[in-house]
Amino acid sequence: MCYFNECKIKNANFQECTFYGGSLQNNLKDSAVINSNFNDSLFTNSFEIKNCFFKHCVFHGTAFINCNIQNTDFYSSTLEDTLFSNTRLRNVTFSDLNIDYSVFENVQMQHVILPFSQVCYSFGLLSYIIYTTDKVFISSSDAQSGYISKESYLQLISDFLIYYIGTKDYFPVANIYLAFGKNDFAREAIKKGFWVL
């Protein structure tokens, strides 16, 4: 087990590492984790990330399985193709970042702010937002608070469909249809996506 407490982590390379148990904590804005690479790494066995600020970090292909993440900000980072499975997130903000193709399965979130433009580009996140009773918010530069409720976000889905269909961006179209159980429409969107390529 590894315990990182108030460590200075800048320009670090933790690529293809396994963080089994232990924790990474107490790296807030004044001692943020900056410009660091966690690509293809695994955080598991109740690994805890607590009181952290990640800035310009890369978590491409990383897996968070059976983890606890709390009081943490992921800012201007890449979490593309990342797996969140059986993970609890509390007081977490994902802002100005990429979570394309990330998978969210069996997650619990309380007071989590998700990135507005990325929800429809991930697997399982829109479905989670639709059906959860957890307190989840979506970032919004138009809101004075910086975020909107999941209910307000869901009211925009028909507008998103019009936009994505108009731009021939069929991946989020298929995701939206799947989240609402419209599998035949999703299948057609996938087929159209192949023709666009």
Backbone hydrogen bonds in HBPLUS format (Angstrom, degrees):
<---DONOR---> <-ACCEPTOR-->    atom                        ^
c    i                          cat <-CA-CA->   ^        H-A-AA   ^      H-
h    n   atom  resd res      DA  || num        DHA   H-A  angle D-A-AA Bond
n    s   type  num  typ     dist DA aas  dist angle  dist       angle   num
A0023-SER N   A0002-CYS O   2.93 MM  21  6.50 140.8  2.09 142.5 154.5     1
A0004-PHE N   A0023-SER O   2.72 MM  19  5.97 170.2  1.73 151.9 155.1     2
A0025-GLN N   A0004-PHE O   2.82 MM  21  6.23 161.6  1.85 165.6 171.6     3
A0006-GLU N   A0025-GLN O   2.98 MM  19  6.37 168.0  2.00 158.4 160.6     4
A0034-ILE N   A0009-ILE O   3.04 MM  25  6.53 152.9  2.11 154.0 158.2     5
A0011-ASN N   A0034-ILE O   2.92 MM  23  6.32 156.9  1.97 150.5 157.8     6
A0037-ASN N   A0012-ALA O   2.87 MM  25  6.22 162.0  1.90 155.3 159.1     7
A0014-PHE N   A0037-ASN O   2.66 MM  23  5.65 155.9  1.72 162.4 168.4     8
A0016-GLU N   A0039-ASN O   2.79 MM  23  6.17 165.0  1.81 167.6 172.2     9
A0042-LEU N   A0017-CYS O   2.85 MM  25  6.34 156.7  1.91 157.5 165.3    10
A0019-PHE N   A0042-LEU O   2.65 MM  23  5.95 174.6  1.66 174.1 175.9    11
A0044-THR N   A0019-PHE O   2.97 MM  25  6.29 167.7  1.99 160.2 159.8    12
A0021-GLY N   A0044-THR O   2.91 MM  23  6.20 177.9  1.91 149.2 148.8    13
A0048-GLU N   A0022-GLY O   3.12 MM  26  6.53 155.7  2.18 138.3 145.3    14
A0024-LEU N   A0048-GLU O   2.85 MM  24  6.35 152.3  1.93 161.2 169.0    15
A0050-LYS N   A0024-LEU O   3.02 MM  26  6.48 157.1  2.07 149.4 156.5    16
A0026-ASN N   A0050-LYS O   3.01 MM  24  6.52 141.2  2.16 143.9 155.9    17
A0027-ASN N   A0051-ASN O   2.83 MM  24  6.18 138.4  2.00 141.8 155.3    18
A0053-PHE N   A0027-ASN O   2.69 MM  26  6.03 131.8  1.92 161.1 149.6    19
A0031-SER N   A0028-LEU O   2.79 MM   3  5.42 148.9  1.89 124.1 134.2    20
A0033-VAL N   A0053-PHE O   2.89 MM  20  6.15 152.7  1.97 157.6 165.6    21
A0055-LYS N   A0033-VAL O   2.86 MM  22  6.19 166.8  1.88 166.0 168.4    22
A0035-ASN N   A0055-LYS O   2.98 MM  20  6.48 147.9  2.08 155.7 164.2    23
A0058-VAL N   A0036-SER O   2.96 MM  22  6.43 157.7  2.01 158.5 164.9    24
A0038-PHE N   A0058-VAL O   2.71 MM  20  5.82 168.8  1.73 171.4 175.3    25
A0040-ASP N   A0060-HIS O   2.82 MM  20  6.19 159.2  1.87 151.5 158.3    26
A0063-ALA N   A0041-SER O   2.91 MM  22  6.40 159.0  1.96 158.2 165.0    27
A0043-PHE N   A0063-ALA O   2.83 MM  20  6.15 168.4  1.84 169.3 173.4    28
A0065-ILE N   A0043-PHE O   2.88 MM  22  6.23 160.8  1.91 172.0 174.5    29
A0047-PHE N   A0044-THR O   3.22 MM   3  5.29 129.6  2.48  95.3 108.5    30
A0046-SER N   A0066-ASN O   2.73 MM  20  5.30 134.9  1.93 155.9 170.8    31
A0068-ASN N   A0047-PHE O   3.03 MM  21  6.39 158.4  2.08 156.3 160.1    32
A0049-ILE N   A0068-ASN O   2.85 MM  19  6.29 161.2  1.88 160.2 166.7    33
A0070-GLN N   A0049-ILE O   2.83 MM  21  6.33 160.9  1.87 162.9 169.4    34
A0051-ASN N   A0070-GLN O   3.04 MM  19  6.54 144.6  2.17 141.8 152.8    35
A0073-ASP N   A0052-CYS O   2.93 MM  21  6.41 151.2  2.01 147.6 155.8    36
A0054-PHE N   A0073-ASP O   2.80 MM  19  6.11 172.2  1.81 168.0 167.9    37
A0075-TYR N   A0054-PHE O   2.81 MM  21  5.95 172.8  1.82 167.6 168.7    38
A0056-HIS N   A0075-TYR O   3.24 MM  19  6.73 151.1  2.32 154.6 163.1    39
A0078-THR N   A0057-CYS O   2.92 MM  21  6.43 157.0  1.97 156.3 164.0    40
A0059-PHE N   A0078-THR O   2.66 MM  19  5.83 163.6  1.68 163.5 169.5    41
A0062-THR N   A0059-PHE O   3.29 MM   3  5.33 153.4  2.36 129.2 123.1    42
A0061-GLY N   A0080-GLU O   3.06 MM  19  6.57 156.9  2.12 154.5 161.6    43
A0083-LEU N   A0062-THR O   2.88 MM  21  6.38 156.2  1.94 151.9 160.0    44
A0064-PHE N   A0083-LEU O   2.69 MM  19  5.90 168.5  1.71 160.5 164.1    45
A0085-SER N   A0064-PHE O   2.90 MM  21  6.24 169.3  1.91 161.2 164.4    46
A0066-ASN N   A0085-SER O   2.96 MM  19  6.45 157.5  2.01 156.1 163.1    47
A0088-ARG N   A0067-CYS O   2.99 MM  21  6.37 161.0  2.02 156.9 156.9    48
A0069-ILE N   A0088-ARG O   2.84 MM  19  6.22 166.1  1.86 165.7 170.5    49
A0090-ARG N   A0069-ILE O   2.88 MM  21  6.37 155.6  1.94 154.5 162.4    50
A0071-ASN N   A0090-ARG O   2.89 MM  19  6.46 143.9  2.03 148.3 159.8    51
A0072-THR N   A0091-ASN O   3.13 MM  19  6.66 130.8  2.39 134.6 148.5    52
A0093-THR N   A0072-THR O   2.99 MM  21  6.53 151.0  2.07 147.9 156.9    53
A0074-PHE N   A0093-THR O   2.79 MM  19  6.14 168.3  1.80 172.7 176.7    54
A0095-SER N   A0074-PHE O   2.99 MM  21  6.36 169.4  2.01 165.1 168.3    55
A0076-SER N   A0095-SER O   3.05 MM  19  6.48 151.1  2.14 150.8 159.8    56
A0098-ASN N   A0077-SER O   3.20 MM  21  6.70 153.3  2.27 151.9 159.8    57
A0079-LEU N   A0098-ASN O   2.70 MM  19  5.76 167.2  1.72 168.5 173.2    58
A0081-ASP N   A0100-ASP O   2.84 MM  19  6.26 160.2  1.88 158.1 164.9    59
A0103-VAL N   A0082-THR O   2.79 MM  21  6.27 152.7  1.86 153.5 162.6    60
A0084-PHE N   A0103-VAL O   2.81 MM  19  6.06 160.0  1.85 163.0 169.8    61
A0105-GLU N   A0084-PHE O   2.93 MM  21  6.30 171.4  1.94 169.5 171.8    62
A0086-ASN N   A0105-GLU O   3.13 MM  19  6.65 150.1  2.22 149.8 158.9    63
A0108-GLN N   A0087-THR O   3.09 MM  21  6.49 156.4  2.15 148.4 152.0    64
A0089-LEU N   A0108-GLN O   2.76 MM  19  6.11 165.9  1.78 164.5 169.4    65
A0110-GLN N   A0089-LEU O   2.89 MM  21  6.40 146.8  2.00 150.8 161.5    66
A0091-ASN N   A0110-GLN O   2.83 MM  19  6.31 159.6  1.88 161.4 168.4    67
A0113-ILE N   A0092-VAL O   2.89 MM  21  6.40 155.1  1.95 154.5 162.9    68
A0094-PHE N   A0113-ILE O   2.86 MM  19  5.98 165.5  1.88 162.5 167.0    69
A0102-SER N   A0099-ILE O   3.14 MM   3  5.55 154.5  2.21 137.6 134.5    70
A0101-TYR N   A0121-TYR O   2.74 MM  20  5.96 158.8  1.79 162.2 155.1    71
A0123-PHE N   A0102-SER O   2.69 MM  21  5.96 164.3  1.71 166.4 171.2    72
A0104-PHE N   A0123-PHE O   2.90 MM  19  6.22 156.3  1.95 164.2 171.4    73
A0111-HIS N   A0135-LYS O   2.69 MM  24  5.18 126.9  1.97 132.8 150.0    74
A0137-PHE N   A0112-VAL O   2.79 MM  25  6.04 165.7  1.81 168.5 168.5    75
A0114-LEU N   A0137-PHE O   2.85 MM  23  6.21 165.3  1.87 146.7 147.1    76
A0139-SER N   A0114-LEU O   2.77 MM  25  5.93 169.7  1.78 172.4 171.9    77
A0118-GLN N   A0115-PRO O   3.13 MM   3  5.51 153.9  2.20 113.9 122.0    78
A0121-TYR N   A0118-GLN O   2.99 MM   3  5.23 153.6  2.06 111.2 119.8    79
A0122-SER N   A0119-VAL O   3.46 MM   3  5.83 162.5  2.50 113.9 113.8    80
A0128-TYR N   A0124-GLY O   2.99 MM   4  6.02 153.2  2.06 137.9 146.0    81
A0129-ILE N   A0125-LEU O   2.94 MM   4  6.22 159.6  1.98 150.5 155.3    82
A0130-ILE N   A0126-LEU O   2.96 MM   4  6.21 156.1  2.01 151.5 157.9    83
A0131-TYR N   A0127-SER O   3.10 MM   4  6.30 160.9  2.14 155.2 158.4    84
A0132-THR N   A0128-TYR O   2.90 MM   4  5.63 143.1  2.04 156.1 161.9    85
A0138-ILE N   A0148-ILE O   2.88 MM  10  5.29 165.2  1.90 151.6 156.6    86
A0148-ILE N   A0138-ILE O   2.69 MM  10  5.29 154.1  1.76 151.2 158.8    87
A0140-SER N   A0146-GLY O   2.94 MM   6  5.24 161.1  1.98 116.4 117.1    88
A0143-ALA N   A0140-SER O   3.34 MM   3  5.57 150.4  2.43 102.3 109.9    89
A0146-GLY N   A0143-ALA O   2.95 MM   3  5.08 142.9  2.09 101.9 113.4    90
A0153-TYR N   A0149-SER O   3.09 MM   4  6.40 155.2  2.15 146.3 153.5    91
A0154-LEU N   A0150-LYS O   2.89 MM   4  6.11 159.9  1.93 148.9 153.8    92
A0155-GLN N   A0151-GLU O   3.17 MM   4  6.41 137.1  2.36 139.8 150.1    93
A0156-LEU N   A0153-TYR O   2.93 MM   3  5.47 157.0  1.99 114.8 122.4    94
A0157-ILE N   A0154-LEU O   3.26 MM   3  5.37 167.4  2.27 107.6 111.3    95
A0159-ASP N   A0156-LEU O   2.96 MM   3  5.31 122.0  2.31 107.7 122.6    96
A0160-PHE N   A0156-LEU O   2.98 MM   4  6.34 151.7  2.06 152.1 161.2    97
A0161-LEU N   A0157-ILE O   2.93 MM   4  6.25 158.4  1.97 156.1 161.0    98
A0162-ILE N   A0158-SER O   3.17 MM   4  6.43 160.5  2.21 143.6 147.9    99
A0163-TYR N   A0159-ASP O   3.00 MM   4  6.25 163.1  2.03 150.1 154.7   100
A0164-TYR N   A0160-PHE O   2.79 MM   4  5.99 176.5  1.79 164.9 164.9   101
A0165-ILE N   A0161-LEU O   2.90 MM   4  5.91 163.2  1.93 150.8 155.9   102
A0166-GLY N   A0162-ILE O   2.98 MM   4  6.01 156.5  2.03 142.2 149.4   103
A0167-THR N   A0163-TYR O   2.95 MM   4  6.22 140.4  2.11 147.4 158.5   104
A0169-ASP N   A0164-TYR O   2.86 MM   5  5.00 163.9  1.89 153.8 154.5   105
A0168-LYS N   A0165-ILE O   3.08 MM   3  4.87 155.2  2.14  99.5 106.8   106
A0174-ALA N   A0170-TYR O   2.90 MM   4  6.03 166.4  1.92 150.5 152.6   107
A0175-ASN N   A0171-PHE O   3.02 MM   4  6.29 160.1  2.06 150.8 156.9   108
A0176-ILE N   A0172-PRO O   2.89 MM   4  6.05 157.2  1.94 146.8 152.0   109
A0177-TYR N   A0173-VAL O   3.04 MM   4  6.34 169.9  2.05 156.4 158.4   110
A0178-LEU N   A0174-ALA O   2.87 MM   4  6.08 161.2  1.91 152.4 158.1   111
A0179-ALA N   A0175-ASN O   2.92 MM   4  6.08 158.5  1.97 148.5 154.2   112
A0180-PHE N   A0176-ILE O   3.18 MM   4  6.46 142.4  2.33 146.1 155.5   113
A0182-LYS N   A0177-TYR O   2.79 MM   5  4.90 156.8  1.84 155.6 148.7   114
A0181-GLY N   A0178-LEU O   3.00 MM   3  4.98 163.7  2.03 107.7 110.8   115
A0186-ALA N   A0182-LYS O   3.01 MM   4  6.31 154.1  2.08 149.4 157.8   116
A0187-ARG N   A0183-ASN O   2.89 MM   4  6.11 156.8  1.94 149.9 155.3   117
A0188-GLU N   A0184-ASP O   3.12 MM   4  6.39 156.6  2.18 144.2 149.8   118
A0189-ALA N   A0185-PHE O   2.96 MM   4  6.25 152.7  2.03 146.9 154.7   119
A0190-ILE N   A0186-ALA O   2.94 MM   4  6.25 154.8  2.01 151.1 157.9   120
A0191-LYS N   A0187-ARG O   3.00 MM   4  6.31 159.1  2.04 148.8 154.3   121
A0192-LYS N   A0188-GLU O   2.94 MM   4  6.21 159.6  1.98 149.1 154.4   122
A0193-GLY N   A0189-ALA O   2.91 MM   4  6.12 147.1  2.02 143.5 153.0   123
A0194-PHE N   A0190-ILE O   3.12 MM   4  6.51 144.5  2.25 146.7 155.1   124
A0194-PHE N   A0191-LYS O   3.14 MM   3  5.26 124.4  2.47  96.6 110.0   125
A0195-TRP N   A0191-LYS O   3.32 MM   4  6.74 146.4  2.44 142.8 151.4   126
A0195-TRP N   A0192-LYS O   3.10 MM   3  5.14 121.0  2.47  94.9 109.5   127
A0196-VAL N   A0192-LYS O   3.10 MM   4  6.44 141.7  2.25 145.4 155.8   128
A0197-LEU N   A0193-GLY O   3.30 MM   4  6.60 147.9  2.41 143.8 150.7   129
